[in-house]
């Protein structure tokens, strides 16, 4: 006789309510412990043979892993790409001269090193170099930008014995990291006492130091009196004046002194009987010369883009690839990259020292009591704003204006005022990390406080006391540095 359902063997689970929860029980509320089902077996009462649960899970895993694994890889790759893009964005901001590497929040003190009021600070090869007088010797000391640990220290020449000879070493920077070479102009005055560091009497030389270890990588002499020295990549742009008063400009290889291009002024300084001095200013694209007349040179190839004779009193100002000229007799003009006049201007273009390039398609003019803007390529008027504030920064398409006790942000393309706030009367050190405007302002007790406002909305995000005695803020290679009377303090 076939077995009836009542005679079949059935799997039975026993539940004992009064037993304490052990290693094989799941605890719930008191009196409700239940036996935990093993992962190796089927659920009680399922009628499945032992081992079915694990085999089923394995089959499920095998069924879905071709989808899950690529998904995990896509997520991981997306995260890596996002991180890479963020690092690239941070590096782009830090590469803009005068821009702070983006901050995660209110900065704290990272390190401090000795630095006198007249010491130079230059970012080079991922470090921060301090150039100054150390016990009668001009010394360059490089420290790690993150830790402040000393990387190397190199002596260049002795300190001049008279005040008139001060400033014997100049290492041009410009706010961004100068790279693998730290180049210095070294003037060695005639030695009063012979020592190991004295060069030939009265000589001037260019010394190129390896930014990694401070060793001398190249050195060469400069013959004429130096008017100015600037960097252009791994090259040096020198402006000199010969004994006849003729101004010369040249771009040299920093290691060897080999000449890339050279330029000689058309007139001598003071050739019309007037006493004058030569002047020079290197910008991102141009070399602006004055004193014997006015000239604008292309920094890349030395081509003369503009010239006006001596006593014509023409002022010049670089505006990216373009440049402006202005004089009381000629009025103003905007010139293109080739020097060709594009159109007349009522004033010189405004180009602040800190500019991230987000308004290069706009020409901004400052006529004293009014700012105006026009299209750089079309010349079409865009906006006019009555204000006596000066343009201090160009960041994220905004013009940040400042004057004692006040700051304002204006859209460079529309002229719309985004925000207008009052600041402390003694505010100084206006800088930016691309998203925030950072200003040193006097706190309640008069001590300087670093205040952060949004570039786009002017909202105050945080405020942090600065090191005691802070007199200025410096940005080199993206590093935010506070200067006191005797120290350089890194913030980040």
C-alpha positions as CSV (number, residue, x, y, z in Angstrom):
1,X,0.0,0.0,0.0
2,X,1.3,3.3,-1.0
3,X,2.2,5.6,1.9
4,X,-0.3,8.3,2.6
5,X,0.8,11.9,3.4
6,X,0.3,11.3,7.1
7,X,2.8,8.5,7.0
8,X,5.6,10.5,5.2
9,X,8.8,11.6,7.0
10,X,8.9,15.4,7.3
11,X,11.7,17.8,8.3
12,X,10.9,19.3,11.7
13,X,12.4,22.4,13.3
14,X,12.3,22.6,17.1
15,X,12.0,26.0,18.7
16,X,12.8,26.2,22.4
17,X,11.7,29.5,23.8
18,X,13.4,29.4,27.2
19,X,17.0,28.5,26.1
20,X,19.5,31.4,26.1
21,X,20.8,32.6,22.8
22,X,24.0,30.8,21.9
23,X,26.4,30.9,19.0
24,X,23.8,29.3,16.7
25,X,20.8,31.5,17.6
26,X,19.7,35.0,16.5
27,X,18.7,37.2,19.5
28,X,15.5,39.2,19.3
29,X,13.2,40.3,22.0
30,X,13.1,38.2,25.2
31,X,11.4,34.8,24.6
32,X,11.7,35.0,20.8
33,X,15.1,33.3,20.0
34,X,15.0,31.1,16.9
35,X,17.5,28.7,15.5
36,X,19.7,30.3,12.8
37,X,19.6,28.6,9.4
38,X,23.0,27.4,8.2
39,X,24.2,28.9,5.0
40,X,25.2,25.4,3.9
41,X,21.7,24.0,4.0
42,X,18.2,24.8,2.6
43,X,15.6,26.6,4.6
44,X,13.7,24.4,7.0
45,X,10.6,22.8,5.6
46,X,11.7,23.4,2.0
47,X,12.0,19.7,1.2
48,X,15.3,20.4,-0.6
49,X,18.2,18.1,0.0
50,X,21.1,19.3,2.2
51,X,23.6,21.5,0.4
52,X,21.0,22.9,-1.9
53,X,21.3,26.5,-0.4
54,X,25.0,26.8,-1.1
55,X,24.7,25.4,-4.6
56,X,21.9,27.7,-5.4
57,X,23.9,30.7,-4.1
58,X,26.9,29.6,-6.2
59,X,24.7,29.3,-9.3
60,X,23.2,32.8,-8.6
61,X,26.8,34.2,-8.2
62,X,27.9,32.6,-11.4
63,X,24.9,34.0,-13.2
64,X,25.5,37.6,-12.1
65,X,29.3,38.1,-11.8
66,X,29.7,38.9,-15.6
67,X,27.5,42.0,-14.9
68,X,28.7,42.8,-11.4
69,X,32.4,42.8,-12.1
70,X,32.3,45.2,-15.1
71,X,30.1,47.5,-13.0
72,X,32.7,47.5,-10.2
73,X,35.4,48.3,-12.7
74,X,33.4,51.1,-14.2
75,X,32.8,52.7,-10.8
76,X,36.5,52.3,-9.9
77,X,37.5,53.8,-13.2
78,X,35.1,56.7,-12.8
79,X,36.4,57.4,-9.3
80,X,40.0,57.4,-10.7
81,X,39.1,59.7,-13.5
82,X,37.3,62.1,-11.2
83,X,40.3,62.2,-8.8
84,X,42.6,62.8,-11.8
85,X,40.5,65.6,-13.0
86,X,40.4,67.2,-9.6
87,X,44.2,67.0,-9.3
88,X,44.5,68.6,-12.7
89,X,42.1,71.4,-11.7
90,X,44.1,72.0,-8.5
91,X,47.3,72.1,-10.5
92,X,45.9,74.5,-13.0
93,X,44.8,76.9,-10.3
94,X,48.2,76.7,-8.5
95,X,50.0,77.4,-11.8
96,X,48.4,80.8,-12.2
97,X,50.8,83.4,-10.7
98,X,49.4,84.6,-7.4
99,X,46.6,82.0,-7.1
100,X,46.4,79.8,-4.0
101,X,46.2,76.1,-4.3
102,X,42.4,75.3,-3.6
103,X,41.8,75.1,0.2
104,X,39.6,72.4,1.8
105,X,38.7,74.7,4.7
106,X,40.2,77.3,7.0
107,X,43.9,77.0,6.7
108,X,46.2,76.1,9.6
109,X,49.8,76.8,10.2
110,X,52.0,74.2,8.4
111,X,55.5,75.4,9.2
112,X,57.6,78.5,9.7
113,X,61.2,79.4,8.8
114,X,63.4,82.5,9.4
115,X,63.0,85.3,6.8
116,X,63.9,88.9,7.1
117,X,61.8,91.9,5.7
118,X,64.0,92.2,2.6
119,X,64.3,88.5,1.8
120,X,63.0,87.2,-1.5
121,X,60.6,84.2,-1.7
122,X,60.5,82.1,-4.9
123,X,58.8,78.8,-5.6
124,X,61.1,76.4,-7.5
125,X,61.0,72.7,-8.2
126,X,58.2,72.0,-5.7
127,X,60.1,73.9,-2.9
128,X,60.0,77.4,-1.5
129,X,63.4,79.2,-1.7
130,X,64.2,82.1,0.6
131,X,67.0,84.5,-0.6
132,X,68.6,86.8,1.9
133,X,71.5,87.9,4.0
134,X,72.7,85.2,6.4
135,X,75.7,86.3,8.5
136,X,77.2,88.5,5.9
137,X,76.6,86.1,2.9
138,X,73.9,86.1,0.3
139,X,72.3,82.6,0.7
140,X,69.5,80.7,-1.0
141,X,67.8,78.2,1.2
142,X,65.1,75.9,-0.2
143,X,62.5,74.2,2.1
144,X,59.9,71.6,1.3
145,X,56.6,73.3,0.5
146,X,54.6,70.8,2.5
147,X,56.7,70.3,5.6
148,X,59.1,73.2,5.8
149,X,62.1,70.8,6.1
150,X,65.3,72.2,4.6
151,X,66.2,70.7,1.3
152,X,69.4,72.6,0.6
153,X,71.3,75.8,1.1
154,X,73.7,77.5,-1.3
155,X,75.9,80.6,-0.8
156,X,76.2,83.0,-3.7
157,X,78.3,86.0,-2.7
158,X,79.2,88.1,0.2
159,X,76.9,90.9,1.3
160,X,78.0,94.4,0.1
161,X,79.9,96.4,2.7
162,X,78.0,99.7,2.1
163,X,74.3,100.4,2.0
164,X,74.5,101.7,-1.6
165,X,75.5,98.2,-2.8
166,X,72.5,96.5,-1.1
167,X,70.3,94.2,-3.2
168,X,73.2,92.4,-4.7
169,X,71.2,89.2,-5.5
170,X,67.9,89.1,-7.4
171,X,66.2,85.7,-8.2
172,X,63.2,86.5,-10.4
173,X,60.1,84.5,-9.9
174,X,56.7,85.8,-10.7
175,X,54.4,84.0,-8.4
176,X,54.3,80.6,-10.1
177,X,56.8,77.7,-9.7
178,X,59.9,78.5,-11.9
179,X,60.6,74.8,-12.4
180,X,63.9,72.9,-12.4
181,X,66.2,76.0,-12.5
182,X,66.3,78.8,-9.9
183,X,68.1,81.6,-11.7
184,X,69.8,84.5,-9.9
185,X,71.4,87.7,-10.9
186,X,74.5,88.1,-8.6
187,X,76.3,91.5,-8.3
188,X,79.6,91.1,-6.6
189,X,81.0,94.4,-5.4
190,X,84.8,94.9,-5.1
191,X,85.8,93.0,-1.9
192,X,87.0,95.0,1.1
193,X,88.3,91.8,2.6
194,X,89.2,88.7,0.5
195,X,87.0,85.7,1.2
196,X,86.0,82.5,-0.5
197,X,82.7,83.9,-1.7
198,X,84.0,87.0,-3.5
199,X,83.8,86.9,-7.3
200,X,86.0,89.1,-9.5
201,X,85.8,92.8,-8.4
202,X,82.6,94.5,-9.6
203,X,81.4,91.6,-11.7
204,X,77.8,90.8,-12.5
205,X,76.8,87.2,-13.4
206,X,73.9,84.9,-13.9
207,X,73.9,81.8,-11.7
208,X,71.5,79.0,-12.4
209,X,70.9,76.6,-9.5
210,X,69.4,73.1,-9.8
211,X,66.1,73.4,-7.9
212,X,66.4,69.9,-6.6
213,X,69.7,70.1,-4.8
214,X,71.0,73.7,-5.1
215,X,74.1,72.8,-7.1
216,X,75.3,75.4,-9.7
217,X,74.1,74.1,-13.1
218,X,75.3,77.1,-15.1
219,X,77.1,80.4,-14.7
220,X,78.0,83.3,-17.0
221,X,79.0,86.9,-16.9
222,X,77.0,90.0,-17.8
223,X,79.0,92.9,-19.3
224,X,76.8,96.0,-19.1
225,X,74.8,97.6,-16.3
226,X,71.6,95.6,-15.7
227,X,68.3,97.4,-15.8
228,X,66.0,94.4,-15.2
229,X,66.0,90.6,-15.2
230,X,63.0,88.3,-15.8
231,X,62.3,84.7,-16.5
232,X,60.7,83.2,-19.6
233,X,60.5,79.4,-19.2
234,X,64.1,78.2,-18.7
235,X,65.5,81.4,-20.3
236,X,66.4,84.8,-18.8
237,X,65.4,88.1,-20.3
238,X,68.0,90.8,-19.5
239,X,67.7,94.5,-20.2
240,X,71.0,96.3,-19.9
241,X,72.4,99.8,-20.6
242,X,75.8,100.2,-22.2
243,X,78.3,103.1,-21.4
244,X,76.9,105.2,-24.3
245,X,73.3,105.1,-22.8
246,X,72.0,102.6,-25.4
247,X,69.5,100.1,-24.0
248,X,69.8,96.5,-25.0
249,X,67.3,93.7,-24.4
250,X,68.1,90.0,-25.0
251,X,66.7,86.6,-24.2
252,X,69.4,84.1,-23.1
253,X,69.7,80.4,-22.3
254,X,69.8,80.4,-18.5
255,X,72.5,77.7,-18.3
256,X,75.0,78.9,-21.0
257,X,74.1,82.5,-21.7
258,X,73.5,81.7,-25.4
259,X,71.4,84.4,-27.0
260,X,68.0,83.6,-28.4
261,X,67.3,87.1,-29.6
262,X,68.6,90.6,-29.0
263,X,67.3,94.1,-29.4
264,X,69.0,97.5,-29.5
265,X,67.1,100.8,-28.7
266,X,66.8,103.4,-31.4
267,X,67.9,106.2,-29.2
268,X,70.2,106.6,-26.2
269,X,68.8,107.4,-22.8
270,X,68.9,111.2,-22.4
271,X,69.9,111.8,-26.0
272,X,67.8,114.9,-26.2
273,X,69.6,116.5,-23.3
274,X,67.2,115.4,-20.6
275,X,68.3,113.3,-17.7
276,X,66.3,110.1,-17.6
277,X,66.6,106.4,-16.6
278,X,65.8,103.3,-18.6
279,X,62.9,101.2,-17.4
280,X,61.6,97.7,-18.3
281,X,58.7,95.5,-17.3
282,X,58.2,91.9,-18.4
283,X,54.6,90.7,-18.6
284,X,53.2,87.4,-19.7
285,X,53.7,88.1,-23.4
286,X,55.5,91.4,-23.7
287,X,58.6,93.4,-22.7
288,X,57.7,97.0,-22.1
289,X,60.7,99.4,-22.4
290,X,61.0,103.1,-21.6
291,X,63.4,105.9,-20.7
292,X,64.9,106.4,-24.2
293,X,61.5,106.3,-25.9
294,X,58.8,103.7,-25.6
295,X,58.9,100.2,-27.1
296,X,56.9,97.0,-26.8
297,X,58.7,93.8,-27.7
298,X,57.4,90.2,-28.1
299,X,59.0,88.1,-25.4
300,X,59.1,85.0,-27.6
301,X,61.1,86.3,-30.5
302,X,62.1,89.9,-29.6
303,X,60.1,91.5,-32.4
304,X,59.5,95.2,-32.0
305,X,55.7,95.6,-31.9
306,X,55.5,99.3,-31.1
307,X,57.9,102.2,-30.8
308,X,57.5,105.9,-30.0
309,X,60.4,108.4,-29.8
310,X,61.8,109.9,-26.7
311,X,59.7,112.5,-24.9
312,X,56.5,111.3,-26.6
313,X,55.3,110.3,-23.2
314,X,53.5,107.2,-24.3
315,X,52.3,104.8,-21.7
316,X,51.9,101.1,-22.4
317,X,50.2,98.2,-20.7
318,X,50.0,94.5,-21.6
319,X,46.5,92.9,-22.0
320,X,47.3,89.2,-22.6
321,X,48.3,88.8,-26.2
322,X,47.2,92.4,-26.9
323,X,48.6,95.6,-25.5
324,X,47.4,99.2,-25.1
325,X,49.1,102.5,-25.6
326,X,48.1,106.0,-24.4
327,X,49.4,109.5,-24.4
328,X,47.8,112.9,-23.8
329,X,48.6,114.0,-27.4
330,X,47.8,110.7,-29.2
331,X,45.0,109.3,-27.1
332,X,44.7,105.5,-26.6
333,X,44.8,102.5,-28.8
334,X,44.5,98.7,-28.6
335,X,47.0,96.7,-30.5
336,X,46.9,93.0,-31.5
337,X,49.5,90.3,-31.1
338,X,51.3,91.5,-34.2
339,X,51.4,95.1,-33.1
340,X,48.7,96.2,-35.6
341,X,46.3,98.8,-34.2
342,X,42.9,97.3,-33.7
343,X,40.9,100.4,-32.5
344,X,41.0,103.6,-30.4
345,X,40.6,103.4,-26.7
346,X,39.9,106.2,-24.2
347,X,42.2,104.7,-21.6
348,X,44.7,101.9,-20.9
349,X,43.4,98.4,-20.5
350,X,43.2,97.0,-16.9
351,X,45.2,93.9,-16.3
352,X,45.6,93.0,-12.6
353,X,48.6,90.9,-11.4
354,X,46.3,88.0,-10.5
355,X,44.3,86.9,-13.5
356,X,43.2,83.3,-14.3
357,X,42.4,84.1,-17.9
358,X,38.6,83.6,-17.7
359,X,37.9,87.2,-19.0
360,X,40.5,87.2,-21.9
361,X,37.7,87.9,-24.4
362,X,36.9,91.2,-22.7
363,X,38.9,94.5,-22.6
364,X,38.3,96.4,-19.3
365,X,39.1,100.1,-19.1
366,X,39.5,102.3,-16.0
367,X,38.9,106.0,-16.6
368,X,39.3,107.0,-13.0
369,X,35.6,107.2,-11.8
370,X,34.2,104.6,-14.2
371,X,34.9,101.0,-15.4
372,X,33.8,99.9,-18.8
373,X,34.2,96.8,-20.9
374,X,34.0,95.9,-24.5
375,X,34.5,92.7,-26.6
376,X,38.2,92.1,-27.1
377,X,37.7,90.9,-30.7
378,X,34.5,92.8,-31.8
379,X,35.0,96.1,-29.8
380,X,31.3,96.0,-29.0
381,X,30.5,97.9,-25.8
382,X,29.4,95.5,-23.0
383,X,28.8,97.5,-19.9
384,X,29.7,100.6,-17.8
385,X,29.9,100.9,-14.1
386,X,30.5,104.0,-12.0
387,X,33.0,103.2,-9.3
388,X,36.3,104.4,-7.9
389,X,37.3,100.9,-6.8
390,X,40.3,99.2,-8.6
391,X,40.3,95.8,-10.2
392,X,42.4,93.6,-7.9
393,X,41.7,90.1,-9.3
394,X,40.2,88.3,-12.2
395,X,38.8,85.0,-11.0
396,X,36.2,82.6,-12.5
397,X,34.9,85.3,-14.9
398,X,34.5,87.9,-12.1
399,X,36.3,91.1,-11.5
400,X,37.0,91.5,-7.8
401,X,37.3,95.2,-7.0
402,X,38.8,96.6,-3.9
403,X,39.5,99.9,-2.0
404,X,40.2,100.5,1.7
405,X,37.2,99.3,3.6
406,X,35.3,97.8,0.6
407,X,35.2,94.9,-1.8
408,X,33.0,94.3,-4.8
409,X,32.6,91.5,-7.4
410,X,31.4,92.3,-10.9
411,X,30.6,89.8,-13.8
412,X,33.3,90.6,-16.4
413,X,31.0,89.9,-19.3
414,X,27.7,91.6,-18.1
415,X,28.8,94.2,-15.5
416,X,26.3,92.8,-13.0
417,X,27.4,93.4,-9.4
418,X,27.4,90.0,-7.7
419,X,28.2,91.4,-4.2
420,X,29.4,94.5,-2.5
421,X,30.7,94.3,1.1
422,X,32.4,96.4,3.7
423,X,35.8,95.2,5.0
424,X,38.1,96.3,7.7
425,X,39.8,99.6,7.1
426,X,43.3,98.0,7.4
427,X,42.5,95.1,5.0
428,X,45.4,93.8,2.9
429,X,46.6,90.8,1.0
430,X,43.7,90.2,-1.4
431,X,44.3,86.7,-3.0
432,X,42.1,83.8,-4.2
433,X,42.0,80.0,-4.6
434,X,39.6,80.1,-7.5
435,X,36.5,79.8,-5.4
436,X,37.2,82.1,-2.4
437,X,38.5,85.6,-2.0
438,X,40.9,85.7,0.9
439,X,41.6,89.0,2.7
440,X,43.6,89.8,5.8
441,X,41.5,92.1,7.9
442,X,41.9,93.5,11.4
443,X,39.9,91.5,14.0
444,X,38.1,92.7,17.1
445,X,41.4,93.0,19.0
446,X,43.2,94.6,16.0
447,X,45.2,91.5,15.2
448,X,45.0,90.3,11.5
449,X,42.4,87.7,10.6
450,X,42.1,85.8,7.3
451,X,38.6,86.1,6.0
452,X,37.2,84.0,3.1
453,X,34.3,85.1,0.9
454,X,32.8,83.3,-2.0
455,X,33.9,84.7,-5.4
456,X,30.4,84.4,-6.8
457,X,28.2,85.2,-3.8
458,X,30.4,87.2,-1.3
459,X,29.2,85.0,1.5
460,X,31.6,84.7,4.4
461,X,32.6,81.1,4.7
462,X,35.2,81.2,7.5
463,X,37.6,83.4,9.4
464,X,40.9,82.4,11.0
465,X,43.5,84.4,13.0
466,X,46.7,84.9,11.2
467,X,50.1,84.4,12.8
468,X,50.9,87.3,15.2
469,X,52.7,90.1,13.5
470,X,51.6,89.2,10.0
471,X,52.3,92.2,7.7
472,X,51.6,90.8,4.3
473,X,50.4,87.7,2.4
474,X,52.5,86.1,-0.3
475,X,51.6,83.4,-2.8
476,X,54.4,81.4,-4.5
477,X,53.7,78.3,-6.5
478,X,50.2,78.0,-5.0
479,X,51.5,78.1,-1.4
480,X,49.9,80.7,0.9
481,X,52.5,82.4,3.0
482,X,52.3,85.0,5.7
483,X,55.2,87.3,6.4
484,X,56.1,88.6,9.8
485,X,59.1,90.8,10.7
486,X,61.4,87.8,11.1
487,X,59.6,84.7,9.7
488,X,57.8,83.2,6.8
489,X,54.8,81.1,7.8
490,X,53.1,78.6,5.5
491,X,49.3,78.2,5.7
492,X,47.3,75.3,4.3
